[in-house]
Amino acid sequence: MSKQVILERLAIAFSIAVICAGIWFWGEQIRYVLETLALAEDY
Amino acid sequence: MDLYPFFDWLDTSMLADISKAYGGVFAVVQMFHLLGMSMLGGMVLVGDLRLLNVLLKDVPSKQVIENTQKWFTVALIVVMTSGIFMSSAVAMKLYYNQMFWAKMTSLALGVTFVYAIRRPLLKFNHDTINPWTIKLLAVTSISIWFTVAASGRWIGFS
């Protein structure tokens, strides 16, 4: 397998992992902000 | 790996003495940090938007990537050097800040991604690389560096 093919597959795997992690992370931050806003409304 | 001893040392180091005592020095270093971030963000966006065929479409993508790479590295060095100085002023506060760790994690991912994957892959002829892989590379790069910038800004609010 050539170096280019290895790098391409690594790029795809890494990208998918990073994008999934990013969606999870920012989803958590948005959830936290919405929870805080809801608490502020209740208060 | 517990980094508390390192942060404790940094908080009481000579660097911290300077950064805490002289607000003017801190402000100037922060200015370089922000300028470095602008340059880094600029190089990332120009390169990645070219890979996505959004701008500079009449310039070969390999040429755009090669031209932005050098200034990306310069910007990264400026950002990291100034960042260490600024961190020393509030080391223990940063140690307990979740967003700081999110920023450092995404910075490490970004640096690994650029130097271990993106740069070596883009040295090949871009016409021989799967176009979807190139687009995925560009989207991932923008996502990572956006996260570094956004979580860095969020530190101030957490």
N, CA and C atoms of all chains as a GROMACS GRO file, in nm:
protein
  603
    1MET      N    1   0.084  -0.120   0.000
    1MET     CA    2   0.000   0.000   0.000
    1MET      C    3   0.088   0.125   0.000
    2SER      N    4   0.060   0.218  -0.089
    2SER     CA    5   0.145   0.336  -0.100
    2SER      C    6   0.121   0.430   0.017
    3LYS      N    7   0.217   0.521   0.037
    3LYS     CA    8   0.208   0.619   0.147
    3LYS      C    9   0.083   0.706   0.129
    4GLN      N   10   0.053   0.742   0.003
    4GLN     CA   11  -0.063   0.828  -0.023
    4GLN      C   12  -0.192   0.759   0.018
    5VAL      N   13  -0.204   0.631  -0.014
    5VAL     CA   14  -0.326   0.558   0.021
    5VAL      C   15  -0.341   0.549   0.174
    6ILE      N   16  -0.230   0.521   0.242
    6ILE     CA   17  -0.232   0.512   0.388
    6ILE      C   18  -0.276   0.645   0.447
    7LEU      N   19  -0.217   0.754   0.398
    7LEU     CA   20  -0.251   0.888   0.449
    7LEU      C   21  -0.396   0.922   0.421
    8GLU      N   22  -0.446   0.885   0.305
    8GLU     CA   23  -0.586   0.914   0.272
    8GLU      C   24  -0.680   0.841   0.369
    9ARG      N   25  -0.651   0.714   0.395
    9ARG     CA   26  -0.737   0.637   0.487
    9ARG      C   27  -0.727   0.691   0.629
   10LEU      N   28  -0.606   0.729   0.667
   10LEU     CA   29  -0.586   0.789   0.800
   10LEU      C   30  -0.663   0.920   0.810
   11ALA      N   31  -0.658   0.999   0.704
   11ALA     CA   32  -0.729   1.128   0.701
   11ALA      C   33  -0.879   1.106   0.718
   12ILE      N   34  -0.933   1.009   0.649
   12ILE     CA   35  -1.078   0.982   0.657
   12ILE      C   36  -1.114   0.936   0.798
   13ALA      N   37  -1.038   0.841   0.853
   13ALA     CA   38  -1.067   0.789   0.988
   13ALA      C   39  -1.056   0.900   1.093
   14PHE      N   40  -0.949   0.975   1.086
   14PHE     CA   41  -0.926   1.084   1.182
   14PHE      C   42  -1.037   1.188   1.171
   15SER      N   43  -1.072   1.224   1.048
   15SER     CA   44  -1.175   1.327   1.026
   15SER      C   45  -1.309   1.283   1.083
   16ILE      N   46  -1.347   1.160   1.058
   16ILE     CA   47  -1.476   1.110   1.109
   16ILE      C   48  -1.476   1.113   1.262
   17ALA      N   49  -1.364   1.067   1.321
   17ALA     CA   50  -1.354   1.066   1.468
   17ALA      C   51  -1.362   1.208   1.524
   18VAL      N   52  -1.291   1.300   1.462
   18VAL     CA   53  -1.289   1.440   1.510
   18VAL      C   54  -1.427   1.504   1.493
   19ILE      N   55  -1.491   1.482   1.382
   19ILE     CA   56  -1.623   1.543   1.359
   19ILE      C   57  -1.725   1.488   1.459
   20CYS      N   58  -1.722   1.357   1.485
   20CYS     CA   59  -1.812   1.298   1.584
   20CYS      C   60  -1.785   1.356   1.723
   21ALA      N   61  -1.657   1.367   1.759
   21ALA     CA   62  -1.620   1.423   1.889
   21ALA      C   63  -1.664   1.570   1.899
   22GLY      N   64  -1.649   1.642   1.790
   22GLY     CA   65  -1.689   1.783   1.786
   22GLY      C   66  -1.837   1.801   1.803
   23ILE      N   67  -1.916   1.716   1.737
   23ILE     CA   68  -2.063   1.723   1.749
   23ILE      C   69  -2.102   1.692   1.894
   24TRP      N   70  -2.040   1.591   1.955
   24TRP     CA   71  -2.069   1.557   2.094
   24TRP      C   72  -2.034   1.673   2.187
   25PHE      N   73  -1.912   1.728   2.169
   25PHE     CA   74  -1.863   1.834   2.257
   25PHE      C   75  -1.952   1.958   2.249
   26TRP      N   76  -1.977   2.007   2.129
   26TRP     CA   77  -2.057   2.129   2.116
   26TRP      C   78  -2.204   2.104   2.152
   27GLY      N   79  -2.249   1.980   2.130
   27GLY     CA   80  -2.384   1.945   2.175
   27GLY      C   81  -2.396   1.958   2.326
   28GLU      N   82  -2.294   1.911   2.398
   28GLU     CA   83  -2.290   1.922   2.544
   28GLU      C   84  -2.289   2.068   2.588
   29GLN      N   85  -2.212   2.151   2.519
   29GLN     CA   86  -2.205   2.293   2.556
   29GLN      C   87  -2.339   2.362   2.533
   30ILE      N   88  -2.405   2.331   2.421
   30ILE     CA   89  -2.536   2.390   2.391
   30ILE      C   90  -2.638   2.343   2.494
   31ARG      N   91  -2.632   2.214   2.530
   31ARG     CA   92  -2.724   2.159   2.632
   31ARG      C   93  -2.704   2.231   2.765
   32TYR      N   94  -2.578   2.254   2.801
   32TYR     CA   95  -2.546   2.322   2.927
   32TYR      C   96  -2.601   2.466   2.926
   33VAL      N   97  -2.584   2.535   2.814
   33VAL     CA   98  -2.632   2.673   2.803
   33VAL      C   99  -2.785   2.676   2.814
   34LEU      N  100  -2.851   2.583   2.744
   34LEU     CA  101  -2.998   2.580   2.747
   34LEU      C  102  -3.050   2.546   2.887
   35GLU      N  103  -2.980   2.456   2.955
   35GLU     CA  104  -3.017   2.421   3.094
   35GLU      C  105  -3.003   2.542   3.185
   36THR      N  106  -2.895   2.615   3.167
   36THR     CA  107  -2.871   2.734   3.250
   36THR      C  108  -2.978   2.839   3.223
   37LEU      N  109  -3.014   2.855   3.096
   37LEU     CA  110  -3.119   2.952   3.061
   37LEU      C  111  -3.252   2.911   3.122
   38ALA      N  112  -3.282   2.780   3.120
   38ALA     CA  113  -3.407   2.730   3.176
   38ALA      C  114  -3.411   2.754   3.326
   39LEU      N  115  -3.298   2.733   3.392
   39LEU     CA  116  -3.288   2.757   3.536
   39LEU      C  117  -3.312   2.904   3.567
   40ALA      N  118  -3.254   2.989   3.485
   40ALA     CA  119  -3.268   3.134   3.506
   40ALA      C  120  -3.414   3.175   3.489
   41GLU      N  121  -3.482   3.113   3.395
   41GLU     CA  122  -3.624   3.144   3.374
   41GLU      C  123  -3.707   3.102   3.494
   42ASP      N  124  -3.677   2.979   3.546
   42ASP     CA  125  -3.752   2.928   3.661
   42ASP      C  126  -3.732   3.018   3.782
   43TYR      N  127  -3.608   3.069   3.795
   43TYR     CA  128  -3.573   3.152   3.910
   43TYR      C  129  -3.640   3.288   3.894
   44MET      N  130  -0.224   1.118   3.359
   44MET     CA  131  -0.106   1.200   3.392
   44MET      C  132  -0.152   1.328   3.463
   45ASP      N  133  -0.108   1.347   3.584
   45ASP     CA  134  -0.151   1.462   3.662
   45ASP      C  135  -0.059   1.581   3.635
   46LEU      N  136  -0.119   1.688   3.583
   46LEU     CA  137  -0.040   1.805   3.548
   46LEU      C  138  -0.040   1.911   3.657
   47TYR      N  139  -0.101   1.880   3.771
   47TYR     CA  140  -0.107   1.977   3.881
   47TYR      C  141   0.031   2.028   3.922
   48PRO      N  142   0.130   1.941   3.940
   48PRO     CA  143   0.263   1.991   3.980
   48PRO      C  144   0.320   2.091   3.879
   49PHE      N  145   0.298   2.066   3.749
   49PHE     CA  146   0.348   2.159   3.647
   49PHE      C  147   0.279   2.294   3.658
   50PHE      N  148   0.149   2.293   3.674
   50PHE     CA  149   0.073   2.418   3.684
   50PHE      C  150   0.107   2.492   3.814
   51ASP      N  151   0.129   2.415   3.920
   51ASP     CA  152   0.168   2.476   4.047
   51ASP      C  153   0.304   2.545   4.033
   52TRP      N  154   0.397   2.476   3.964
   52TRP     CA  155   0.529   2.535   3.940
   52TRP      C  156   0.518   2.660   3.853
   53LEU      N  157   0.437   2.650   3.746
   53LEU     CA  158   0.420   2.763   3.654
   53LEU      C  159   0.361   2.885   3.725
   54ASP      N  160   0.268   2.859   3.818
   54ASP     CA  161   0.199   2.967   3.889
   54ASP      C  162   0.294   3.046   3.979
   55THR      N  163   0.406   2.982   4.020
   55THR     CA  164   0.500   3.050   4.110
   55THR      C  165   0.635   3.074   4.044
   56SER      N  166   0.639   3.058   3.912
   56SER     CA  167   0.766   3.074   3.839
   56SER      C  168   0.798   3.222   3.817
   57MET      N  169   0.918   3.247   3.765
   57MET     CA  170   0.960   3.385   3.737
   57MET      C  171   0.872   3.444   3.626
   58LEU      N  172   0.834   3.358   3.531
   58LEU     CA  173   0.746   3.401   3.422
   58LEU      C  174   0.614   3.454   3.480
   59ALA      N  175   0.562   3.384   3.580
   59ALA     CA  176   0.437   3.424   3.644
   59ALA      C  177   0.457   3.555   3.721
   60ASP      N  178   0.571   3.571   3.784
   60ASP     CA  179   0.600   3.696   3.856
   60ASP      C  180   0.591   3.815   3.761
   61ILE      N  181   0.648   3.798   3.642
   61ILE     CA  182   0.647   3.907   3.543
   61ILE      C  183   0.505   3.929   3.489
   62SER      N  184   0.438   3.821   3.452
   62SER     CA  185   0.306   3.836   3.390
   62SER      C  186   0.202   3.890   3.489
   63LYS      N  187   0.219   3.859   3.618
   63LYS     CA  188   0.124   3.908   3.717
   63LYS      C  189   0.154   4.052   3.758
   64ALA      N  190   0.282   4.086   3.763
   64ALA     CA  191   0.321   4.219   3.815
   64ALA      C  192   0.307   4.330   3.712
   65TYR      N  193   0.332   4.298   3.586
   65TYR     CA  194   0.334   4.402   3.483
   65TYR      C  195   0.219   4.384   3.384
   66GLY      N  196   0.112   4.454   3.412
   66GLY     CA  197  -0.007   4.444   3.327
   66GLY      C  198   0.019   4.488   3.184
   67GLY      N  199   0.107   4.586   3.168
   67GLY     CA  200   0.140   4.635   3.035
   67GLY      C  201   0.208   4.528   2.950
   68VAL      N  202   0.298   4.454   3.012
   68VAL     CA  203   0.368   4.345   2.941
   68VAL      C  204   0.266   4.239   2.900
   69PHE      N  205   0.179   4.205   2.994
   69PHE     CA  206   0.074   4.105   2.966
   69PHE      C  207  -0.011   4.149   2.848
   70ALA      N  208  -0.047   4.277   2.846
   70ALA     CA  209  -0.133   4.330   2.739
   70ALA      C  210  -0.062   4.321   2.603
   71VAL      N  211   0.066   4.354   2.601
   71VAL     CA  212   0.142   4.348   2.474
   71VAL      C  213   0.153   4.203   2.426
   72VAL      N  214   0.183   4.113   2.517
   72VAL     CA  215   0.193   3.972   2.481
   72VAL      C  216   0.057   3.920   2.431
   73GLN      N  217  -0.049   3.964   2.497
   73GLN     CA  218  -0.184   3.924   2.453
   73GLN      C  219  -0.212   3.975   2.313
   74MET      N  220  -0.162   4.095   2.283
   74MET     CA  221  -0.178   4.152   2.149
   74MET      C  222  -0.113   4.060   2.045
   75PHE      N  223   0.008   4.012   2.076
   75PHE     CA  224   0.076   3.920   1.985
   75PHE      C  225  -0.001   3.788   1.973
   76HIS      N  226  -0.060   3.746   2.085
   76HIS     CA  227  -0.141   3.623   2.084
   76HIS      C  228  -0.259   3.637   1.989
   77LEU      N  229  -0.324   3.752   1.996
   77LEU     CA  230  -0.441   3.777   1.910
   77LEU      C  231  -0.400   3.793   1.764
   78LEU      N  232  -0.289   3.862   1.741
   78LEU     CA  233  -0.240   3.876   1.602
   78LEU      C  234  -0.202   3.739   1.546
   79GLY      N  235  -0.138   3.658   1.628
   79GLY     CA  236  -0.100   3.522   1.587
   79GLY      C  237  -0.223   3.440   1.554
   80MET      N  238  -0.327   3.453   1.639
   80MET     CA  239  -0.452   3.380   1.613
   80MET      C  240  -0.515   3.424   1.483
   81SER      N  241  -0.512   3.555   1.455
   81SER     CA  242  -0.569   3.606   1.329
   81SER      C  243  -0.496   3.546   1.210
   82MET      N  244  -0.361   3.545   1.219
   82MET     CA  245  -0.282   3.492   1.108
   82MET      C  246  -0.308   3.342   1.092
   83LEU      N  247  -0.312   3.272   1.203
   83LEU     CA  248  -0.337   3.127   1.197
   83LEU      C  249  -0.474   3.099   1.136
   84GLY      N  250  -0.574   3.170   1.186
   84GLY     CA  251  -0.709   3.153   1.133
   84GLY      C  252  -0.717   3.189   0.986
   85GLY      N  253  -0.647   3.294   0.948
   85GLY     CA  254  -0.645   3.337   0.809
   85GLY      C  255  -0.583   3.233   0.717
   86MET      N  256  -0.469   3.179   0.759
   86MET     CA  257  -0.402   3.077   0.678
   86MET      C  258  -0.488   2.950   0.667
   87VAL      N  259  -0.552   2.913   0.778
   87VAL     CA  260  -0.640   2.795   0.776
   87VAL      C  261  -0.756   2.818   0.680
   88LEU      N  262  -0.820   2.934   0.692
   88LEU     CA  263  -0.938   2.961   0.607
   88LEU      C  264  -0.902   2.972   0.459
   89VAL      N  265  -0.794   3.043   0.428
   89VAL     CA  266  -0.755   3.056   0.287
   89VAL      C  267  -0.726   2.918   0.228
   90GLY      N  268  -0.647   2.839   0.300
   90GLY     CA  269  -0.611   2.705   0.251
   90GLY      C  270  -0.732   2.614   0.238
   91ASP      N  271  -0.813   2.610   0.344
   91ASP     CA  272  -0.926   2.517   0.344
   91ASP      C  273  -1.037   2.560   0.248
   92LEU      N  274  -1.061   2.690   0.237
   92LEU     CA  275  -1.164   2.735   0.143
   92LEU      C  276  -1.118   2.714  -0.002
   93ARG      N  277  -0.988   2.716  -0.025
   93ARG     CA  278  -0.938   2.681  -0.159
   93ARG      C  279  -0.960   2.532  -0.186
   94LEU      N  280  -0.933   2.449  -0.085
   94LEU     CA  281  -0.956   2.305  -0.101
   94LEU      C  282  -1.103   2.274  -0.127
   95LEU      N  283  -1.191   2.358  -0.072
   95LEU     CA  284  -1.336   2.341  -0.092
   95LEU      C  285  -1.384   2.410  -0.220
   96ASN      N  286  -1.288   2.466  -0.296
   96ASN     CA  287  -1.320   2.537  -0.422
   96ASN      C  288  -1.412   2.655  -0.403
   97VAL      N  289  -1.393   2.725  -0.291
   97VAL     CA  290  -1.476   2.843  -0.264
   97VAL      C  291  -1.406   2.971  -0.310
   98LEU      N  292  -1.275   2.979  -0.284
   98LEU     CA  293  -1.203   3.099  -0.327
   98LEU      C  294  -1.070   3.064  -0.395
   99LEU      N  295  -1.013   3.163  -0.462
   99LEU     CA  296  -0.886   3.148  -0.536
   99LEU      C  297  -0.892   3.028  -0.630
  100LYS      N  298  -1.004   3.011  -0.697
  100LYS     CA  299  -1.024   2.894  -0.782
  100LYS      C  300  -0.929   2.891  -0.902
  101ASP      N  301  -0.876   3.009  -0.940
  101ASP     CA  302  -0.787   3.014  -1.056
  101ASP      C  303  -0.641   2.985  -1.018
  102VAL      N  304  -0.616   2.966  -0.888
  102VAL     CA  305  -0.481   2.934  -0.842
  102VAL      C  306  -0.476   2.786  -0.805
  103PRO      N  307  -0.373   2.713  -0.850
  103PRO     CA  308  -0.365   2.570  -0.814
  103PRO      C  309  -0.367   2.552  -0.662
  104SER      N  310  -0.446   2.455  -0.615
  104SER     CA  311  -0.464   2.438  -0.470
  104SER      C  312  -0.332   2.405  -0.401
  105LYS      N  313  -0.246   2.330  -0.470
  105LYS     CA  314  -0.117   2.294  -0.409
  105LYS      C  315  -0.035   2.421  -0.381
  106GLN      N  316  -0.043   2.517  -0.472
  106GLN     CA  317   0.032   2.641  -0.454
  106GLN      C  318  -0.023   2.720  -0.334
  107VAL      N  319  -0.154   2.724  -0.322
  107VAL     CA  320  -0.215   2.797  -0.209
  107VAL      C  321  -0.174   2.732  -0.077
  108ILE      N  322  -0.181   2.599  -0.072
  108ILE     CA  323  -0.145   2.527   0.052
  108ILE      C  324   0.002   2.550   0.087
  109GLU      N  325   0.090   2.541  -0.013
  109GLU     CA  326   0.233   2.564   0.013
  109GLU      C  327   0.259   2.705   0.064
  110ASN      N  328   0.190   2.804   0.006
  110ASN     CA  329   0.212   2.943   0.046
  110ASN      C  330   0.158   2.974   0.185
  111THR      N  331   0.051   2.905   0.224
  111THR     CA  332  -0.008   2.933   0.356
  111THR      C  333   0.062   2.856   0.468
  112GLN      N  334   0.127   2.746   0.433
  112GLN     CA  335   0.186   2.658   0.534
  112GLN      C  336   0.292   2.728   0.618
  113LYS      N  337   0.380   2.802   0.552
  113LYS     CA  338   0.489   2.867   0.624
  113LYS      C  339   0.435   2.964   0.728
  114TRP      N  340   0.340   3.048   0.689
  114TRP     CA  341   0.287   3.149   0.780
  114TRP      C  342   0.199   3.086   0.887
  115PHE      N  343   0.139   2.971   0.855
  115PHE     CA  344   0.065   2.896   0.956
  115PHE      C  345   0.160   2.854   1.068
  116THR      N  346   0.277   2.803   1.031
  116THR     CA  347   0.375   2.758   1.130
  116THR      C  348   0.426   2.875   1.214
  117VAL      N  349   0.454   2.988   1.148
  117VAL     CA  350   0.498   3.107   1.221
  117VAL      C  351   0.390   3.150   1.321
  118ALA      N  352   0.268   3.154   1.276
  118ALA     CA  353   0.155   3.195   1.361
  118ALA      C  354   0.140   3.098   1.479
  119LEU      N  355   0.155   2.971   1.453
  119LEU     CA  356   0.141   2.870   1.559
  119LEU      C  357   0.247   2.890   1.667
  120ILE      N  358   0.370   2.918   1.625
  120ILE     CA  359   0.477   2.942   1.722
  120ILE      C  360   0.446   3.067   1.805
  121VAL      N  361   0.401   3.173   1.741
  121VAL     CA  362   0.367   3.298   1.812
  121VAL      C  363   0.255   3.272   1.914
  122VAL      N  364   0.152   3.203   1.870
  122VAL     CA  365   0.036   3.175   1.956
  122VAL      C  366   0.076   3.090   2.076
  123MET      N  367   0.157   2.989   2.053
  123MET     CA  368   0.194   2.899   2.163
  123MET      C  369   0.289   2.966   2.261
  124THR      N  370   0.383   3.042   2.210
  124THR     CA  371   0.479   3.112   2.297
  124THR      C  372   0.407   3.216   2.384
  125SER      N  373   0.326   3.298   2.320
  125SER     CA  374   0.253   3.401   2.394
  125SER      C  375   0.150   3.338   2.489
  126GLY      N  376   0.094   3.226   2.446
  126GLY     CA  377  -0.004   3.156   2.529
  126GLY      C  378   0.056   3.104   2.658
  127ILE      N  379   0.178   3.053   2.652
  127ILE     CA  380   0.245   3.003   2.773
  127ILE      C  381   0.268   3.118   2.871
  128PHE      N  382   0.311   3.233   2.818
  128PHE     CA  383   0.331   3.351   2.904
  128PHE      C  384   0.201   3.391   2.972
  129MET      N  385   0.095   3.399   2.892
  129MET     CA  386  -0.034   3.442   2.947
  129MET      C  387  -0.089   3.340   3.047
  130SER      N  388  -0.066   3.213   3.021
  130SER     CA  389  -0.114   3.107   3.111
  130SER      C  390  -0.047   3.116   3.247
  131SER      N  391   0.078   3.159   3.248
  131SER     CA  392   0.152   3.163   3.375
  131SER      C  393   0.088   3.262   3.474
  132ALA      N  394   0.020   3.364   3.422
  132ALA     CA  395  -0.044   3.463   3.509
  132ALA      C  396  -0.164   3.407   3.584
  133VAL      N  397  -0.231   3.309   3.523
  133VAL     CA  398  -0.353   3.253   3.583
  133VAL      C  399  -0.349   3.100   3.578
  134ALA      N  400  -0.232   3.045   3.604
  134ALA     CA  401  -0.210   2.901   3.585
  134ALA      C  402  -0.308   2.814   3.664
  135MET      N  403  -0.325   2.842   3.792
  135MET     CA  404  -0.411   2.754   3.874
  135MET      C  405  -0.558   2.770   3.835
  136LYS      N  406  -0.596   2.891   3.797
  136LYS     CA  407  -0.734   2.914   3.752
  136LYS      C  408  -0.761   2.834   3.625
  137LEU      N  409  -0.663   2.832   3.534
  137LEU     CA  410  -0.678   2.758   3.410
  137LEU      C  411  -0.681   2.607   3.435
  138TYR      N  412  -0.602   2.561   3.532
  138TYR     CA  413  -0.596   2.417   3.561
  138TYR      C  414  -0.736   2.363   3.593
  139TYR      N  415  -0.816   2.444   3.662
  139TYR     CA  416  -0.950   2.400   3.703
  139TYR      C  417  -1.059   2.440   3.605
  140ASN      N  418  -1.019   2.495   3.489
  140ASN     CA  419  -1.116   2.542   3.390
  140ASN      C  420  -1.136   2.438   3.280
  141GLN      N  421  -1.259   2.387   3.266
  141GLN     CA  422  -1.289   2.282   3.168
  141GLN      C  423  -1.262   2.328   3.025
  142MET      N  424  -1.295   2.453   2.996
  142MET     CA  425  -1.280   2.504   2.860
  142MET      C  426  -1.133   2.516   2.820
  143PHE      N  427  -1.048   2.544   2.918
  143PHE     CA  428  -0.904   2.549   2.889
  143PHE      C  429  -0.858   2.411   2.840
  144TRP      N  430  -0.904   2.306   2.907
  144TRP     CA  431  -0.863   2.172   2.867
  144TRP      C  432  -0.923   2.133   2.732
  145ALA      N  433  -1.044   2.182   2.707
  145ALA     CA  434  -1.103   2.158   2.574
  145ALA      C  435  -1.018   2.226   2.467
  146LYS      N  436  -0.973   2.347   2.496
  146LYS     CA  437  -0.889   2.420   2.400
  146LYS      C  438  -0.757   2.348   2.378
  147MET      N  439  -0.694   2.303   2.486
  147MET     CA  440  -0.565   2.236   2.473
  147MET      C  441  -0.578   2.104   2.397
  148THR      N  442  -0.688   2.032   2.424
  148THR     CA  443  -0.712   1.905   2.354
  148THR      C  444  -0.729   1.930   2.205
  149SER      N  445  -0.812   2.029   2.171
  149SER     CA  446  -0.833   2.056   2.028
  149SER      C  447  -0.708   2.115   1.962
  150LEU      N  448  -0.628   2.188   2.038
  150LEU     CA  449  -0.501   2.240   1.983
  150LEU      C  450  -0.407   2.124   1.952
  151ALA      N  451  -0.398   2.029   2.045
  151ALA     CA  452  -0.313   1.911   2.022
  151ALA      C  453  -0.363   1.831   1.902
  152LEU      N  454  -0.495   1.816   1.893
  152LEU     CA  455  -0.553   1.743   1.778
  152LEU      C  456  -0.523   1.818   1.648
  153GLY      N  457  -0.535   1.950   1.655
  153GLY     CA  458  -0.511   2.032   1.536
  153GLY      C  459  -0.367   2.022   1.487
  154VAL      N  460  -0.274   2.033   1.580
  154VAL     CA  461  -0.132   2.026   1.544
  154VAL      C  462  -0.098   1.886   1.488
  155THR      N  463  -0.149   1.783   1.553
  155THR     CA  464  -0.127   1.645   1.505
  155THR      C  465  -0.185   1.628   1.366
  156PHE      N  466  -0.308   1.678   1.349
  156PHE     CA  467  -0.377   1.665   1.221
  156PHE      C  468  -0.301   1.734   1.109
  157VAL      N  469  -0.255   1.855   1.136
  157VAL     CA  470  -0.186   1.933   1.032
  157VAL      C  471  -0.053   1.868   0.993
  158TYR      N  472   0.029   1.835   1.093
  158TYR     CA  473   0.166   1.791   1.064
  158TYR      C  474   0.179   1.641   1.036
  159ALA      N  475   0.084   1.560   1.085
  159ALA     CA  476   0.094   1.415   1.062
  159ALA      C  477   0.009   1.366   0.946
  160ILE      N  478  -0.098   1.440   0.914
  160ILE     CA  479  -0.190   1.392   0.812
  160ILE      C  480  -0.206   1.492   0.697
  161ARG      N  481  -0.257   1.611   0.727
  161ARG     CA  482  -0.293   1.706   0.621
  161ARG      C  483  -0.174   1.747   0.535
  162ARG      N  484  -0.068   1.792   0.602
  162ARG     CA  485   0.049   1.841   0.526
  162ARG      C  486   0.115   1.731   0.444
  163PRO      N  487   0.141   1.611   0.503
  163PRO     CA  488   0.203   1.504   0.422
  163PRO      C  489   0.115   1.461   0.305
  164LEU      N  490  -0.017   1.456   0.328
  164LEU     CA  491  -0.108   1.412   0.221
  164LEU      C  492  -0.114   1.515   0.109
  165LEU      N  493  -0.118   1.643   0.146
  165LEU     CA  494  -0.133   1.748   0.044
  165LEU      C  495  -0.003   1.776  -0.031
  166LYS      N  496   0.105   1.709   0.007
  166LYS     CA  497   0.230   1.723  -0.069
  166LYS      C  498   0.221   1.645  -0.201
  167PHE      N  499   0.129   1.546  -0.203
  167PHE     CA  500   0.109   1.471  -0.328
  167PHE      C  501   0.029   1.558  -0.425
  168ASN      N  502   0.030   1.516  -0.552
  168ASN     CA  503  -0.047   1.587  -0.654
  168ASN      C  504  -0.196   1.580  -0.615
  169HIS      N  505  -0.259   1.695  -0.602
  169HIS     CA  506  -0.398   1.700  -0.554
  169HIS      C  507  -0.495   1.633  -0.651
  170ASP      N  508  -0.457   1.626  -0.778
  170ASP     CA  509  -0.544   1.560  -0.877
  170ASP      C  510  -0.551   1.410  -0.854
  171THR      N  511  -0.451   1.354  -0.785
  171THR     CA  512  -0.449   1.209  -0.762
  171THR      C  513  -0.519   1.172  -0.631
  172ILE      N  514  -0.556   1.273  -0.552
  172ILE     CA  515  -0.624   1.247  -0.424
  172ILE      C  516  -0.776   1.252  -0.449
  173ASN      N  517  -0.848   1.162  -0.385
  173ASN     CA  518  -0.994   1.159  -0.396
  173ASN      C  519  -1.051   1.297  -0.357
  174PRO      N  520  -1.130   1.362  -0.444
  174PRO     CA  521  -1.181   1.497  -0.414
  174PRO      C  522  -1.261   1.504  -0.284
  175TRP      N  523  -1.333   1.396  -0.250
  175TRP     CA  524  -1.412   1.395  -0.126
  175TRP      C  525  -1.321   1.389  -0.004
  176THR      N  526  -1.207   1.324  -0.017
  176THR     CA  527  -1.110   1.320   0.093
  176THR      C  528  -1.055   1.460   0.117
  177ILE      N  529  -1.028   1.531   0.009
  177ILE     CA  530  -0.978   1.668   0.021
  177ILE      C  531  -1.082   1.757   0.088
  178LYS      N  532  -1.207   1.743   0.050
  178LYS     CA  533  -1.313   1.825   0.111
  178LYS      C  534  -1.329   1.789   0.260
  179LEU      N  535  -1.321   1.661   0.290
  179LEU     CA  536  -1.333   1.616   0.430
  179LEU      C  537  -1.217   1.673   0.512
  180LEU      N  538  -1.099   1.673   0.453
  180LEU     CA  539  -0.980   1.730   0.517
  180LEU      C  540  -1.002   1.876   0.552
  181ALA      N  541  -1.057   1.950   0.456
  181ALA     CA  542  -1.080   2.094   0.473
  181ALA      C  543  -1.185   2.119   0.582
  182VAL      N  544  -1.294   2.044   0.579
  182VAL     CA  545  -1.401   2.062   0.679
  182VAL      C  546  -1.349   2.028   0.818
  183THR      N  547  -1.272   1.921   0.829
  183THR     CA  548  -1.216   1.881   0.959
  183THR      C  549  -1.121   1.988   1.012
  184SER      N  550  -1.038   2.040   0.925
  184SER     CA  551  -0.943   2.143   0.965
  184SER      C  552  -1.016   2.267   1.017
  185ILE      N  553  -1.117   2.312   0.944
  185ILE     CA  554  -1.194   2.430   0.987
  185ILE      C  555  -1.262   2.401   1.121
  186SER      N  556  -1.316   2.280   1.136
  186SER     CA  557  -1.386   2.245   1.261
  186SER      C  558  -1.291   2.247   1.380
  187ILE      N  559  -1.174   2.189   1.363
  187ILE     CA  560  -1.078   2.182   1.473
  187ILE      C  561  -1.035   2.322   1.515
  188TRP      N  562  -0.996   2.404   1.420
  188TRP     CA  563  -0.944   2.537   1.455
  188TRP      C  564  -1.055   2.630   1.504
  189PHE      N  565  -1.177   2.609   1.456
  189PHE     CA  566  -1.291   2.683   1.512
  189PHE      C  567  -1.308   2.647   1.660
  190THR      N  568  -1.296   2.519   1.691
  190THR     CA  569  -1.310   2.473   1.830
  190THR      C  570  -1.201   2.531   1.918
  191VAL      N  571  -1.078   2.537   1.866
  191VAL     CA  572  -0.968   2.597   1.943
  191VAL      C  573  -1.002   2.743   1.975
  192ALA      N  574  -1.044   2.818   1.874
  192ALA     CA  575  -1.073   2.961   1.893
  192ALA      C  576  -1.193   2.982   1.984
  193ALA      N  577  -1.301   2.908   1.958
  193ALA     CA  578  -1.424   2.928   2.034
  193ALA      C  579  -1.407   2.886   2.181
  194SER      N  580  -1.344   2.774   2.205
  194SER     CA  581  -1.326   2.730   2.344
  194SER      C  582  -1.229   2.824   2.416
  195GLY      N  583  -1.133   2.879   2.342
  195GLY     CA  584  -1.042   2.977   2.400
  195GLY      C  585  -1.117   3.102   2.446
  196ARG      N  586  -1.208   3.149   2.362
  196ARG     CA  587  -1.290   3.266   2.398
  196ARG      C  588  -1.383   3.232   2.514
  197TRP      N  589  -1.431   3.108   2.517
  197TRP     CA  590  -1.526   3.065   2.619
  197TRP      C  591  -1.460   3.059   2.756
  198ILE      N  592  -1.325   3.044   2.759
  198ILE     CA  593  -1.254   3.040   2.888
  198ILE      C  594  -1.291   3.162   2.971
  199GLY      N  595  -1.295   3.275   2.904
  199GLY     CA  596  -1.324   3.400   2.974
  199GLY      C  597  -1.463   3.407   3.035
  200PHE      N  598  -1.552   3.321   2.989
  200PHE     CA  599  -1.690   3.326   3.037
  200PHE      C  600  -1.725   3.210   3.129
  201SER      N  601  -1.627   3.123   3.155
  201SER     CA  602  -1.659   3.005   3.238
  201SER      C  603  -1.591   3.011   3.373
   0.00000   0.00000   0.00000
